[in-house]
């Protein structure tokens, strides 16, 4: 009986994850995106991110003092110190989004954004390496 209650509750609960961007899977993703660009295709909007969401990390280079605490605490070793600039570089492909670097930063130059669409074929692409906050 307990399983039936859980099953019914889940059946009517709103999803916490994003659905596929189209009602039915298109034959061609490129063709689907072209239709969306010309307003002939309908794109399902993504679910808004909840408060406290840990997305792509943001780094304010001007505020950073170069203390290297974030480098020392990062379990994924995603943060690299640049000694010539006394600043850091963050590799998003390595980041595990634990937010420990944000918690330890004494000047709060690191923060988690709501950006979550981070897939890329090149882990060293410009948008996969954070060196400064993007406007």
N, C-alpha and C positions, 0 to 999 in steps of 0.2 A: 504493500500500500504506500509506503514511504517513497519508493521509486516512482510510482505513478504521480505523486504530488510534485516531485522534483522535475519529472518529465513535462508535466503540464505548465509548471512555472517557467521552465526554459523555453517552452514552445511560444509563450506569449511575451517573453522578455525582449527588450530592444537589443539589437546586437551592439557589441562594444568594438567590433572590428569593421574595417571597411569592406564593402561589397565590391565585386568586380565593377569597373567603371561603366559597363554596359549591361542592359537587362539580359541580353543573350550574347554569348561569345561570338565576336565577329570572325569572318573568314580570314580577314587581314587586319592586323592591328594598325598598320600604316594607313590603310584605307579608312578605318574607323576614325583615326585621329584627323585625317584630312576632312572627313565629314563634320567632325566637331568644330574644326577651324572655320568652316564655311557655314556654321549654324544649321546644318541639315541633320546632324547626329546629336543624340542626347547623352550627355555625360552625367553619371550619377555622382553627386557631390560627396566628398569624403566626410567621414564622421569627425566632428571637431575634437581636438585633443583635450584631454581632461586637465584640470589644474595639477601642477607639479609634474607634468609630462617631461621626460628627459629625451629630447631630440638632439639634433646636431649641436655641437658645442660652439659657443661664440667667445671670442677672445678680443679684449680691448688692449691693444699693443701699447697705447700711450700710458695707461694706468699701471701696467706691469712693471714691477721693480726688479725682476730677474732673480727672485729668491730661490727658485728651483724646488720649492716644496711640492708643487704639482708633479714635477718630474719624478721625485722620490716616491710619491704615494701612488702613482698610476700603476694598477696591477697588470694592465695590458701593454705597458711600455709604449703607449701611443703618443707621448709627449717627448719632444727632443729639445734640448737646450742649445741655443745658438750663441756660443761664447763671444763672438765678435760683436753681436748686437746686444747681448745680455737680455735676450727675449727667447720665446719658445715657439715651436712649430708643432702643430697637432695633426696627426694622421688619423682621419676619420675612419678609414677602413680597419684600423687596429682598435679603435675605441670600443669599449664594452658598455658605455653610457651609464657607468656606476655613479657618477657625479661626485666622487671623492675629491677630485681636483678643485671643484667649485667650493666644497665645504672647507678645505684647508687654506685656500687662497686668502692671505691677509688683507689684500686691497680689492677683492671682489672683481678682478678683471676677467674672470671666467664665468660663464653662465650657460645654461641649457636653453635652447630655443625650442620652438614647436615644429621645426622642420624635420620631417621624417622620410621624405622620398630621397634616399641617399644612394640608390643603386647606380653602379657605373662599371663599365668594362675595364677602366683604367684606374687602379687604386691610387695612382700618383697624379691624377688629373687635378687641375687647379681648384675645382670645387670640393675635392676630397682631402685637401690639405689646408688647414686653417692657420693663417698667419696674422690675420687682423679681422676685426668685425666688419662685415659687409653692410653697406648702407641699406 
